[in-house]
Amino acid sequence: MPRYYFNVHNVSPSAGDLAEELPDNEAAWRRATVSAGAALFKDDGIFRPDQEWALEVTDEARKPIYFIQITAWQAE
């Protein structure tokens, strides 16, 4: 099974690469969306306006295949 790496960028830097063996790119996408949602819901208010949060998914060769980015801003 191929290995995928999940890397968090910005608000809470990745403590290291999280690698997971998954059947295919579609499974990696599902894992990324679930992880992104869970990370923001358990965030405890640390994510603030004018910040960005991102989750990058790479394949075994570390080639990026997906990138989820969330940007917060405050309207004036």
mmCIF file of the N, C-alpha and C atoms, coordinates in Angstrom:
data_MODEL
# 
_entry.id   MODEL 
# 
loop_
_atom_site.group_PDB 
_atom_site.id 
_atom_site.type_symbol 
_atom_site.label_atom_id 
_atom_site.label_alt_id 
_atom_site.label_comp_id 
_atom_site.label_asym_id 
_atom_site.label_entity_id 
_atom_site.label_seq_id 
_atom_site.pdbx_PDB_ins_code 
_atom_site.Cartn_x 
_atom_site.Cartn_y 
_atom_site.Cartn_z 
_atom_site.occupancy 
_atom_site.B_iso_or_equiv 
_atom_site.pdbx_formal_charge 
_atom_site.auth_seq_id 
_atom_site.auth_comp_id 
_atom_site.auth_asym_id 
_atom_site.auth_atom_id 
_atom_site.pdbx_PDB_model_num 
ATOM 1   N N  . MET A 1 1  ? 0.845   -1.185 0.000  1.00 0.00 ? 1  MET A N  1 
ATOM 2   C CA . MET A 1 1  ? 0.000   0.000  0.000  1.00 0.00 ? 1  MET A CA 1 
ATOM 3   C C  . MET A 1 1  ? 0.885   1.241  0.000  1.00 0.00 ? 1  MET A C  1 
ATOM 4   N N  . PRO A 1 2  ? 0.481   2.267  -0.746 1.00 0.00 ? 2  PRO A N  1 
ATOM 5   C CA . PRO A 1 2  ? 1.287   3.489  -0.774 1.00 0.00 ? 2  PRO A CA 1 
ATOM 6   C C  . PRO A 1 2  ? 1.255   4.249  0.556  1.00 0.00 ? 2  PRO A C  1 
ATOM 7   N N  . ARG A 1 3  ? 2.323   4.959  0.809  1.00 0.00 ? 3  ARG A N  1 
ATOM 8   C CA . ARG A 1 3  ? 2.438   5.777  2.020  1.00 0.00 ? 3  ARG A CA 1 
ATOM 9   C C  . ARG A 1 3  ? 2.181   7.230  1.651  1.00 0.00 ? 3  ARG A C  1 
ATOM 10  N N  . TYR A 1 4  ? 1.391   7.902  2.478  1.00 0.00 ? 4  TYR A N  1 
ATOM 11  C CA . TYR A 1 4  ? 1.079   9.325  2.297  1.00 0.00 ? 4  TYR A CA 1 
ATOM 12  C C  . TYR A 1 4  ? 1.537   10.070 3.539  1.00 0.00 ? 4  TYR A C  1 
ATOM 13  N N  . TYR A 1 5  ? 2.007   11.305 3.340  1.00 0.00 ? 5  TYR A N  1 
ATOM 14  C CA . TYR A 1 5  ? 2.453   12.146 4.444  1.00 0.00 ? 5  TYR A CA 1 
ATOM 15  C C  . TYR A 1 5  ? 1.493   13.323 4.591  1.00 0.00 ? 5  TYR A C  1 
ATOM 16  N N  . PHE A 1 6  ? 1.152   13.641 5.840  1.00 0.00 ? 6  PHE A N  1 
ATOM 17  C CA . PHE A 1 6  ? 0.229   14.724 6.165  1.00 0.00 ? 6  PHE A CA 1 
ATOM 18  C C  . PHE A 1 6  ? 1.006   15.749 6.987  1.00 0.00 ? 6  PHE A C  1 
ATOM 19  N N  . ASN A 1 7  ? 1.155   16.947 6.435  1.00 0.00 ? 7  ASN A N  1 
ATOM 20  C CA . ASN A 1 7  ? 1.973   17.987 7.063  1.00 0.00 ? 7  ASN A CA 1 
ATOM 21  C C  . ASN A 1 7  ? 1.126   19.225 7.354  1.00 0.00 ? 7  ASN A C  1 
ATOM 22  N N  . VAL A 1 8  ? 1.138   19.657 8.605  1.00 0.00 ? 8  VAL A N  1 
ATOM 23  C CA . VAL A 1 8  ? 0.390   20.845 9.015  1.00 0.00 ? 8  VAL A CA 1 
ATOM 24  C C  . VAL A 1 8  ? 1.315   22.055 8.922  1.00 0.00 ? 8  VAL A C  1 
ATOM 25  N N  . HIS A 1 9  ? 0.796   23.150 8.403  1.00 0.00 ? 9  HIS A N  1 
ATOM 26  C CA . HIS A 1 9  ? 1.567   24.388 8.261  1.00 0.00 ? 9  HIS A CA 1 
ATOM 27  C C  . HIS A 1 9  ? 0.832   25.541 8.937  1.00 0.00 ? 9  HIS A C  1 
ATOM 28  N N  . ASN A 1 10 ? 1.572   26.452 9.513  1.00 0.00 ? 10 ASN A N  1 
ATOM 29  C CA . ASN A 1 10 ? 1.130   27.748 10.024 1.00 0.00 ? 10 ASN A CA 1 
ATOM 30  C C  . ASN A 1 10 ? 0.748   27.727 11.490 1.00 0.00 ? 10 ASN A C  1 
ATOM 31  N N  . VAL A 1 11 ? -0.526  27.874 11.860 1.00 0.00 ? 11 VAL A N  1 
ATOM 32  C CA . VAL A 1 11 ? -0.917  28.126 13.249 1.00 0.00 ? 11 VAL A CA 1 
ATOM 33  C C  . VAL A 1 11 ? -0.238  27.168 14.220 1.00 0.00 ? 11 VAL A C  1 
ATOM 34  N N  . SER A 1 12 ? -0.373  25.897 14.009 1.00 0.00 ? 12 SER A N  1 
ATOM 35  C CA . SER A 1 12 ? 0.293   24.931 14.881 1.00 0.00 ? 12 SER A CA 1 
ATOM 36  C C  . SER A 1 12 ? 1.217   24.087 14.013 1.00 0.00 ? 12 SER A C  1 
ATOM 37  N N  . PRO A 1 13 ? 2.500   24.409 14.007 1.00 0.00 ? 13 PRO A N  1 
ATOM 38  C CA . PRO A 1 13 ? 3.428   23.697 13.118 1.00 0.00 ? 13 PRO A CA 1 
ATOM 39  C C  . PRO A 1 13 ? 3.402   22.200 13.365 1.00 0.00 ? 13 PRO A C  1 
ATOM 40  N N  . SER A 1 14 ? 3.667   21.486 12.326 1.00 0.00 ? 14 SER A N  1 
ATOM 41  C CA . SER A 1 14 ? 3.690   20.038 12.415 1.00 0.00 ? 14 SER A CA 1 
ATOM 42  C C  . SER A 1 14 ? 4.798   19.601 13.360 1.00 0.00 ? 14 SER A C  1 
ATOM 43  N N  . ALA A 1 15 ? 4.470   18.696 14.259 1.00 0.00 ? 15 ALA A N  1 
ATOM 44  C CA . ALA A 1 15 ? 5.475   18.168 15.173 1.00 0.00 ? 15 ALA A CA 1 
ATOM 45  C C  . ALA A 1 15 ? 6.352   17.156 14.445 1.00 0.00 ? 15 ALA A C  1 
ATOM 46  N N  . GLY A 1 16 ? 6.075   16.918 13.222 1.00 0.00 ? 16 GLY A N  1 
ATOM 47  C CA . GLY A 1 16 ? 6.783   15.939 12.405 1.00 0.00 ? 16 GLY A CA 1 
ATOM 48  C C  . GLY A 1 16 ? 5.797   15.404 11.397 1.00 0.00 ? 16 GLY A C  1 
ATOM 49  N N  . ASP A 1 17 ? 6.304   14.702 10.453 1.00 0.00 ? 17 ASP A N  1 
ATOM 50  C CA . ASP A 1 17 ? 5.426   14.172 9.428  1.00 0.00 ? 17 ASP A CA 1 
ATOM 51  C C  . ASP A 1 17 ? 4.596   13.023 9.971  1.00 0.00 ? 17 ASP A C  1 
ATOM 52  N N  . LEU A 1 18 ? 3.318   13.078 9.702  1.00 0.00 ? 18 LEU A N  1 
ATOM 53  C CA . LEU A 1 18 ? 2.450   11.959 10.014 1.00 0.00 ? 18 LEU A CA 1 
ATOM 54  C C  . LEU A 1 18 ? 2.334   11.151 8.738  1.00 0.00 ? 18 LEU A C  1 
ATOM 55  N N  . ALA A 1 19 ? 2.815   9.931  8.758  1.00 0.00 ? 19 ALA A N  1 
ATOM 56  C CA . ALA A 1 19 ? 2.757   9.074  7.581  1.00 0.00 ? 19 ALA A CA 1 
ATOM 57  C C  . ALA A 1 19 ? 1.714   7.987  7.815  1.00 0.00 ? 19 ALA A C  1 
ATOM 58  N N  . GLU A 1 20 ? 1.014   7.668  6.749  1.00 0.00 ? 20 GLU A N  1 
ATOM 59  C CA . GLU A 1 20 ? -0.012  6.638  6.848  1.00 0.00 ? 20 GLU A CA 1 
ATOM 60  C C  . GLU A 1 20 ? -0.083  5.875  5.533  1.00 0.00 ? 20 GLU A C  1 
ATOM 61  N N  . GLU A 1 21 ? -0.205  4.571  5.639  1.00 0.00 ? 21 GLU A N  1 
ATOM 62  C CA . GLU A 1 21 ? -0.395  3.753  4.453  1.00 0.00 ? 21 GLU A CA 1 
ATOM 63  C C  . GLU A 1 21 ? -1.878  3.687  4.144  1.00 0.00 ? 21 GLU A C  1 
ATOM 64  N N  . LEU A 1 22 ? -2.221  4.065  2.917  1.00 0.00 ? 22 LEU A N  1 
ATOM 65  C CA . LEU A 1 22 ? -3.621  4.088  2.484  1.00 0.00 ? 22 LEU A CA 1 
ATOM 66  C C  . LEU A 1 22 ? -3.709  3.475  1.088  1.00 0.00 ? 22 LEU A C  1 
ATOM 67  N N  . PRO A 1 23 ? -4.894  2.987  0.713  1.00 0.00 ? 23 PRO A N  1 
ATOM 68  C CA . PRO A 1 23 ? -5.027  2.291  -0.570 1.00 0.00 ? 23 PRO A CA 1 
ATOM 69  C C  . PRO A 1 23 ? -4.775  3.151  -1.808 1.00 0.00 ? 23 PRO A C  1 
ATOM 70  N N  . ASP A 1 24 ? -5.163  4.449  -1.767 1.00 0.00 ? 24 ASP A N  1 
ATOM 71  C CA . ASP A 1 24 ? -5.052  5.267  -2.968 1.00 0.00 ? 24 ASP A CA 1 
ATOM 72  C C  . ASP A 1 24 ? -5.213  6.748  -2.622 1.00 0.00 ? 24 ASP A C  1 
ATOM 73  N N  . ASN A 1 25 ? -5.113  7.604  -3.658 1.00 0.00 ? 25 ASN A N  1 
ATOM 74  C CA . ASN A 1 25 ? -5.231  9.053  -3.455 1.00 0.00 ? 25 ASN A CA 1 
ATOM 75  C C  . ASN A 1 25 ? -6.585  9.446  -2.886 1.00 0.00 ? 25 ASN A C  1 
ATOM 76  N N  . GLU A 1 26 ? -7.637  8.779  -3.294 1.00 0.00 ? 26 GLU A N  1 
ATOM 77  C CA . GLU A 1 26 ? -8.981  9.101  -2.780 1.00 0.00 ? 26 GLU A CA 1 
ATOM 78  C C  . GLU A 1 26 ? -9.054  8.868  -1.277 1.00 0.00 ? 26 GLU A C  1 
ATOM 79  N N  . ALA A 1 27 ? -8.468  7.794  -0.807 1.00 0.00 ? 27 ALA A N  1 
ATOM 80  C CA . ALA A 1 27 ? -8.439  7.518  0.635  1.00 0.00 ? 27 ALA A CA 1 
ATOM 81  C C  . ALA A 1 27 ? -7.611  8.576  1.363  1.00 0.00 ? 27 ALA A C  1 
ATOM 82  N N  . ALA A 1 28 ? -6.530  9.033  0.741  1.00 0.00 ? 28 ALA A N  1 
ATOM 83  C CA . ALA A 1 28 ? -5.708  10.093 1.344  1.00 0.00 ? 28 ALA A CA 1 
ATOM 84  C C  . ALA A 1 28 ? -6.492  11.396 1.424  1.00 0.00 ? 28 ALA A C  1 
ATOM 85  N N  . TRP A 1 29 ? -7.291  11.703 0.396  1.00 0.00 ? 29 TRP A N  1 
ATOM 86  C CA . TRP A 1 29 ? -8.122  12.908 0.412  1.00 0.00 ? 29 TRP A CA 1 
ATOM 87  C C  . TRP A 1 29 ? -9.148  12.830 1.541  1.00 0.00 ? 29 TRP A C  1 
ATOM 88  N N  . ARG A 1 30 ? -9.818  11.705 1.676  1.00 0.00 ? 30 ARG A N  1 
ATOM 89  C CA . ARG A 1 30 ? -10.806 11.548 2.758  1.00 0.00 ? 30 ARG A CA 1 
ATOM 90  C C  . ARG A 1 30 ? -10.146 11.716 4.120  1.00 0.00 ? 30 ARG A C  1 
ATOM 91  N N  . ARG A 1 31 ? -8.984  11.120 4.301  1.00 0.00 ? 31 ARG A N  1 
ATOM 92  C CA . ARG A 1 31 ? -8.256  11.234 5.576  1.00 0.00 ? 31 ARG A CA 1 
ATOM 93  C C  . ARG A 1 31 ? -7.884  12.691 5.835  1.00 0.00 ? 31 ARG A C  1 
ATOM 94  N N  . ALA A 1 32 ? -7.457  13.405 4.805  1.00 0.00 ? 32 ALA A N  1 
ATOM 95  C CA . ALA A 1 32 ? -7.066  14.817 4.955  1.00 0.00 ? 32 ALA A CA 1 
ATOM 96  C C  . ALA A 1 32 ? -8.250  15.680 5.362  1.00 0.00 ? 32 ALA A C  1 
ATOM 97  N N  . THR A 1 33 ? -9.412  15.483 4.736  1.00 0.00 ? 33 THR A N  1 
ATOM 98  C CA . THR A 1 33 ? -10.565 16.321 5.069  1.00 0.00 ? 33 THR A CA 1 
ATOM 99  C C  . THR A 1 33 ? -11.067 16.038 6.476  1.00 0.00 ? 33 THR A C  1 
ATOM 100 N N  . VAL A 1 34 ? -11.057 14.796 6.884  1.00 0.00 ? 34 VAL A N  1 
ATOM 101 C CA . VAL A 1 34 ? -11.467 14.454 8.251  1.00 0.00 ? 34 VAL A CA 1 
ATOM 102 C C  . VAL A 1 34 ? -10.477 15.045 9.254  1.00 0.00 ? 34 VAL A C  1 
ATOM 103 N N  . SER A 1 35 ? -9.188  14.922 8.962  1.00 0.00 ? 35 SER A N  1 
ATOM 104 C CA . SER A 1 35 ? -8.162  15.464 9.867  1.00 0.00 ? 35 SER A CA 1 
ATOM 105 C C  . SER A 1 35 ? -8.239  16.978 9.975  1.00 0.00 ? 35 SER A C  1 
ATOM 106 N N  . ALA A 1 36 ? -8.462  17.661 8.850  1.00 0.00 ? 36 ALA A N  1 
ATOM 107 C CA . ALA A 1 36 ? -8.558  19.125 8.867  1.00 0.00 ? 36 ALA A CA 1 
ATOM 108 C C  . ALA A 1 36 ? -9.738  19.565 9.717  1.00 0.00 ? 36 ALA A C  1 
ATOM 109 N N  . GLY A 1 37 ? -10.876 18.943 9.529  1.00 0.00 ? 37 GLY A N  1 
ATOM 110 C CA . GLY A 1 37 ? -12.056 19.289 10.322 1.00 0.00 ? 37 GLY A CA 1 
ATOM 111 C C  . GLY A 1 37 ? -11.834 19.045 11.799 1.00 0.00 ? 37 GLY A C  1 
ATOM 112 N N  . ALA A 1 38 ? -11.260 17.914 12.141 1.00 0.00 ? 38 ALA A N  1 
ATOM 113 C CA . ALA A 1 38 ? -11.008 17.580 13.547 1.00 0.00 ? 38 ALA A CA 1 
ATOM 114 C C  . ALA A 1 38 ? -10.015 18.557 14.174 1.00 0.00 ? 38 ALA A C  1 
ATOM 115 N N  . ALA A 1 39 ? -8.986  18.934 13.426 1.00 0.00 ? 39 ALA A N  1 
ATOM 116 C CA . ALA A 1 39 ? -7.982  19.858 13.958 1.00 0.00 ? 39 ALA A CA 1 
ATOM 117 C C  . ALA A 1 39 ? -8.590  21.210 14.290 1.00 0.00 ? 39 ALA A C  1 
ATOM 118 N N  . LEU A 1 40 ? -9.468  21.711 13.443 1.00 0.00 ? 40 LEU A N  1 
ATOM 119 C CA . LEU A 1 40 ? -10.069 23.016 13.694 1.00 0.00 ? 40 LEU A CA 1 
ATOM 120 C C  . LEU A 1 40 ? -11.101 22.965 14.810 1.00 0.00 ? 40 LEU A C  1 
ATOM 121 N N  . PHE A 1 41 ? -11.835 21.870 14.923 1.00 0.00 ? 41 PHE A N  1 
ATOM 122 C CA . PHE A 1 41 ? -12.830 21.781 15.986 1.00 0.00 ? 41 PHE A CA 1 
ATOM 123 C C  . PHE A 1 41 ? -12.202 21.614 17.365 1.00 0.00 ? 41 PHE A C  1 
ATOM 124 N N  . LYS A 1 42 ? -11.047 20.979 17.444 1.00 0.00 ? 42 LYS A N  1 
ATOM 125 C CA . LYS A 1 42 ? -10.390 20.815 18.740 1.00 0.00 ? 42 LYS A CA 1 
ATOM 126 C C  . LYS A 1 42 ? -9.381  21.915 19.014 1.00 0.00 ? 42 LYS A C  1 
ATOM 127 N N  . ASP A 1 43 ? -9.393  22.937 18.204 1.00 0.00 ? 43 ASP A N  1 
ATOM 128 C CA . ASP A 1 43 ? -8.422  24.014 18.224 1.00 0.00 ? 43 ASP A CA 1 
ATOM 129 C C  . ASP A 1 43 ? -8.417  24.815 19.518 1.00 0.00 ? 43 ASP A C  1 
ATOM 130 N N  . ASP A 1 44 ? -9.492  24.828 20.274 1.00 0.00 ? 44 ASP A N  1 
ATOM 131 C CA . ASP A 1 44 ? -9.592  25.557 21.543 1.00 0.00 ? 44 ASP A CA 1 
ATOM 132 C C  . ASP A 1 44 ? -9.367  27.064 21.398 1.00 0.00 ? 44 ASP A C  1 
ATOM 133 N N  . GLY A 1 45 ? -9.773  27.622 20.267 1.00 0.00 ? 45 GLY A N  1 
ATOM 134 C CA . GLY A 1 45 ? -9.711  29.065 20.095 1.00 0.00 ? 45 GLY A CA 1 
ATOM 135 C C  . GLY A 1 45 ? -8.358  29.619 19.710 1.00 0.00 ? 45 GLY A C  1 
ATOM 136 N N  . ILE A 1 46 ? -7.372  28.777 19.442 1.00 0.00 ? 46 ILE A N  1 
ATOM 137 C CA . ILE A 1 46 ? -6.051  29.285 19.089 1.00 0.00 ? 46 ILE A CA 1 
ATOM 138 C C  . ILE A 1 46 ? -6.023  29.871 17.678 1.00 0.00 ? 46 ILE A C  1 
ATOM 139 N N  . PHE A 1 47 ? -6.905  29.407 16.802 1.00 0.00 ? 47 PHE A N  1 
ATOM 140 C CA . PHE A 1 47 ? -6.981  29.932 15.436 1.00 0.00 ? 47 PHE A CA 1 
ATOM 141 C C  . PHE A 1 47 ? -7.716  31.257 15.477 1.00 0.00 ? 47 PHE A C  1 
ATOM 142 N N  . ARG A 1 48 ? -7.066  32.318 15.064 1.00 0.00 ? 48 ARG A N  1 
ATOM 143 C CA . ARG A 1 48 ? -7.583  33.678 15.202 1.00 0.00 ? 48 ARG A CA 1 
ATOM 144 C C  . ARG A 1 48 ? -7.733  34.345 13.836 1.00 0.00 ? 48 ARG A C  1 
ATOM 145 N N  . PRO A 1 49 ? -8.487  35.462 13.778 1.00 0.00 ? 49 PRO A N  1 
ATOM 146 C CA . PRO A 1 49 ? -8.560  36.233 12.537 1.00 0.00 ? 49 PRO A CA 1 
ATOM 147 C C  . PRO A 1 49 ? -7.152  36.616 12.064 1.00 0.00 ? 49 PRO A C  1 
ATOM 148 N N  . ASP A 1 50 ? -7.015  36.730 10.762 1.00 0.00 ? 50 ASP A N  1 
ATOM 149 C CA . ASP A 1 50 ? -5.744  37.064 10.117 1.00 0.00 ? 50 ASP A CA 1 
ATOM 150 C C  . ASP A 1 50 ? -4.688  35.968 10.229 1.00 0.00 ? 50 ASP A C  1 
ATOM 151 N N  . GLN A 1 51 ? -5.132  34.739 10.416 1.00 0.00 ? 51 GLN A N  1 
ATOM 152 C CA . GLN A 1 51 ? -4.211  33.612 10.421 1.00 0.00 ? 51 GLN A CA 1 
ATOM 153 C C  . GLN A 1 51 ? -4.617  32.630 9.330  1.00 0.00 ? 51 GLN A C  1 
ATOM 154 N N  . GLU A 1 52 ? -3.681  31.779 8.981  1.00 0.00 ? 52 GLU A N  1 
ATOM 155 C CA . GLU A 1 52 ? -3.938  30.720 8.017  1.00 0.00 ? 52 GLU A CA 1 
ATOM 156 C C  . GLU A 1 52 ? -3.549  29.386 8.626  1.00 0.00 ? 52 GLU A C  1 
ATOM 157 N N  . TRP A 1 53 ? -4.199  28.344 8.165  1.00 0.00 ? 53 TRP A N  1 
ATOM 158 C CA . TRP A 1 53 ? -3.910  26.978 8.576  1.00 0.00 ? 53 TRP A CA 1 
ATOM 159 C C  . TRP A 1 53 ? -3.942  26.139 7.317  1.00 0.00 ? 53 TRP A C  1 
ATOM 160 N N  . ALA A 1 54 ? -3.012  25.221 7.188  1.00 0.00 ? 54 ALA A N  1 
ATOM 161 C CA . ALA A 1 54 ? -2.977  24.406 5.979  1.00 0.00 ? 54 ALA A CA 1 
ATOM 162 C C  . ALA A 1 54 ? -2.558  22.981 6.298  1.00 0.00 ? 54 ALA A C  1 
ATOM 163 N N  . LEU A 1 55 ? -3.087  22.065 5.503  1.00 0.00 ? 55 LEU A N  1 
ATOM 164 C CA . LEU A 1 55 ? -2.714  20.658 5.579  1.00 0.00 ? 55 LEU A CA 1 
ATOM 165 C C  . LEU A 1 55 ? -2.290  20.237 4.181  1.00 0.00 ? 55 LEU A C  1 
ATOM 166 N N  . GLU A 1 56 ? -1.060  19.786 4.070  1.00 0.00 ? 56 GLU A N  1 
ATOM 167 C CA . GLU A 1 56 ? -0.513  19.340 2.796  1.00 0.00 ? 56 GLU A CA 1 
ATOM 168 C C  . GLU A 1 56 ? -0.393  17.824 2.821  1.00 0.00 ? 56 GLU A C  1 
ATOM 169 N N  . VAL A 1 57 ? -0.832  17.192 1.750  1.00 0.00 ? 57 VAL A N  1 
ATOM 170 C CA . VAL A 1 57 ? -0.710  15.743 1.607  1.00 0.00 ? 57 VAL A CA 1 
ATOM 171 C C  . VAL A 1 57 ? 0.284   15.480 0.486  1.00 0.00 ? 57 VAL A C  1 
ATOM 172 N N  . THR A 1 58 ? 1.290   14.673 0.790  1.00 0.00 ? 58 THR A N  1 
ATOM 173 C CA . THR A 1 58 ? 2.271   14.299 -0.228 1.00 0.00 ? 58 THR A CA 1 
ATOM 174 C C  . THR A 1 58 ? 2.300   12.790 -0.384 1.00 0.00 ? 58 THR A C  1 
ATOM 175 N N  . ASP A 1 59 ? 2.788   12.350 -1.540 1.00 0.00 ? 59 ASP A N  1 
ATOM 176 C CA . ASP A 1 59 ? 2.906   10.913 -1.767 1.00 0.00 ? 59 ASP A CA 1 
ATOM 177 C C  . ASP A 1 59 ? 4.245   10.410 -1.209 1.00 0.00 ? 59 ASP A C  1 
ATOM 178 N N  . GLU A 1 60 ? 4.561   9.159  -1.490 1.00 0.00 ? 60 GLU A N  1 
ATOM 179 C CA . GLU A 1 60 ? 5.796   8.555  -0.958 1.00 0.00 ? 60 GLU A CA 1 
ATOM 180 C C  . GLU A 1 60 ? 7.052   9.299  -1.394 1.00 0.00 ? 60 GLU A C  1 
ATOM 181 N N  . ALA A 1 61 ? 7.013   9.882  -2.580 1.00 0.00 ? 61 ALA A N  1 
ATOM 182 C CA . ALA A 1 61 ? 8.161   10.632 -3.095 1.00 0.00 ? 61 ALA A CA 1 
ATOM 183 C C  . ALA A 1 61 ? 8.177   12.072 -2.591 1.00 0.00 ? 61 ALA A C  1 
ATOM 184 N N  . ARG A 1 62 ? 7.226   12.392 -1.690 1.00 0.00 ? 62 ARG A N  1 
ATOM 185 C CA . ARG A 1 62 ? 7.058   13.738 -1.119 1.00 0.00 ? 62 ARG A CA 1 
ATOM 186 C C  . ARG A 1 62 ? 6.571   14.744 -2.147 1.00 0.00 ? 62 ARG A C  1 
ATOM 187 N N  . LYS A 1 63 ? 5.958   14.259 -3.207 1.00 0.00 ? 63 LYS A N  1 
ATOM 188 C CA . LYS A 1 63 ? 5.346   15.134 -4.208 1.00 0.00 ? 63 LYS A CA 1 
ATOM 189 C C  . LYS A 1 63 ? 3.967   15.552 -3.687 1.00 0.00 ? 63 LYS A C  1 
ATOM 190 N N  . PRO A 1 64 ? 3.685   16.875 -3.595 1.00 0.00 ? 64 PRO A N  1 
ATOM 191 C CA . PRO A 1 64 ? 2.373   17.311 -3.109 1.00 0.00 ? 64 PRO A CA 1 
ATOM 192 C C  . PRO A 1 64 ? 1.250   16.832 -4.033 1.00 0.00 ? 64 PRO A C  1 
ATOM 193 N N  . ILE A 1 65 ? 0.188   16.320 -3.409 1.00 0.00 ? 65 ILE A N  1 
ATOM 194 C CA . ILE A 1 65 ? -0.970  15.918 -4.201 1.00 0.00 ? 65 ILE A CA 1 
ATOM 195 C C  . ILE A 1 65 ? -2.234  16.667 -3.780 1.00 0.00 ? 65 ILE A C  1 
ATOM 196 N N  . TYR A 1 66 ? -2.307  17.086 -2.528 1.00 0.00 ? 66 TYR A N  1 
ATOM 197 C CA . TYR A 1 66 ? -3.462  17.868 -2.053 1.00 0.00 ? 66 TYR A CA 1 
ATOM 198 C C  . TYR A 1 66 ? -2.970  18.943 -1.084 1.00 0.00 ? 66 TYR A C  1 
ATOM 199 N N  . PHE A 1 67 ? -3.706  20.045 -1.046 1.00 0.00 ? 67 PHE A N  1 
ATOM 200 C CA . PHE A 1 67 ? -3.384  21.124 -0.118 1.00 0.00 ? 67 PHE A CA 1 
ATOM 201 C C  . PHE A 1 67 ? -4.690  21.764 0.321  1.00 0.00 ? 67 PHE A C  1 
ATOM 202 N N  . ILE A 1 68 ? -4.998  21.675 1.592  1.00 0.00 ? 68 ILE A N  1 
ATOM 203 C CA . ILE A 1 68 ? -6.199  22.302 2.157  1.00 0.00 ? 68 ILE A CA 1 
ATOM 204 C C  . ILE A 1 68 ? -5.727  23.525 2.930  1.00 0.00 ? 68 ILE A C  1 
ATOM 205 N N  . GLN A 1 69 ? -6.276  24.692 2.584  1.00 0.00 ? 69 GLN A N  1 
ATOM 206 C CA . GLN A 1 69 ? -5.871  25.925 3.248  1.00 0.00 ? 69 GLN A CA 1 
ATOM 207 C C  . GLN A 1 69 ? -7.097  26.638 3.768  1.00 0.00 ? 69 GLN A C  1 
ATOM 208 N N  . ILE A 1 70 ? -7.014  27.072 5.009  1.00 0.00 ? 70 ILE A N  1 
ATOM 209 C CA . ILE A 1 70 ? -8.106  27.816 5.638  1.00 0.00 ? 70 ILE A CA 1 
ATOM 210 C C  . ILE A 1 70 ? -7.540  29.157 6.095  1.00 0.00 ? 70 ILE A C  1 
ATOM 211 N N  . THR A 1 71 ? -8.177  30.231 5.653  1.00 0.00 ? 71 THR A N  1 
ATOM 212 C CA . THR A 1 71 ? -7.760  31.580 6.003  1.00 0.00 ? 71 THR A CA 1 
ATOM 213 C C  . THR A 1 71 ? -8.874  32.267 6.779  1.00 0.00 ? 71 THR A C  1 
ATOM 214 N N  . ALA A 1 72 ? -8.530  32.871 7.888  1.00 0.00 ? 72 ALA A N  1 
ATOM 215 C CA . ALA A 1 72 ? -9.513  33.605 8.683  1.00 0.00 ? 72 ALA A CA 1 
ATOM 216 C C  . ALA A 1 72 ? -9.222  35.104 8.568  1.00 0.00 ? 72 ALA A C  1 
ATOM 217 N N  . TRP A 1 73 ? -10.262 35.879 8.437  1.00 0.00 ? 73 TRP A N  1 
ATOM 218 C CA . TRP A 1 73 ? -10.104 37.328 8.420  1.00 0.00 ? 73 TRP A CA 1 
ATOM 219 C C  . TRP A 1 73 ? -11.306 37.954 9.078  1.00 0.00 ? 73 TRP A C  1 
ATOM 220 N N  . GLN A 1 74 ? -11.109 39.147 9.549  1.00 0.00 ? 74 GLN A N  1 
ATOM 221 C CA . GLN A 1 74 ? -12.170 39.875 10.254 1.00 0.00 ? 74 GLN A CA 1 
ATOM 222 C C  . GLN A 1 74 ? -12.626 41.043 9.388  1.00 0.00 ? 74 GLN A C  1 
ATOM 223 N N  . ALA A 1 75 ? -13.912 41.103 9.106  1.00 0.00 ? 75 ALA A N  1 
ATOM 224 C CA . ALA A 1 75 ? -14.457 42.214 8.341  1.00 0.00 ? 75 ALA A CA 1 
ATOM 225 C C  . ALA A 1 75 ? -14.498 43.467 9.217  1.00 0.00 ? 75 ALA A C  1 
ATOM 226 N N  . GLU A 1 76 ? -14.230 44.580 8.620  1.00 0.00 ? 76 GLU A N  1 
ATOM 227 C CA . GLU A 1 76 ? -14.241 45.820 9.395  1.00 0.00 ? 76 GLU A CA 1 
ATOM 228 C C  . GLU A 1 76 ? -15.521 46.569 9.176  1.00 0.00 ? 76 GLU A C  1 
# 
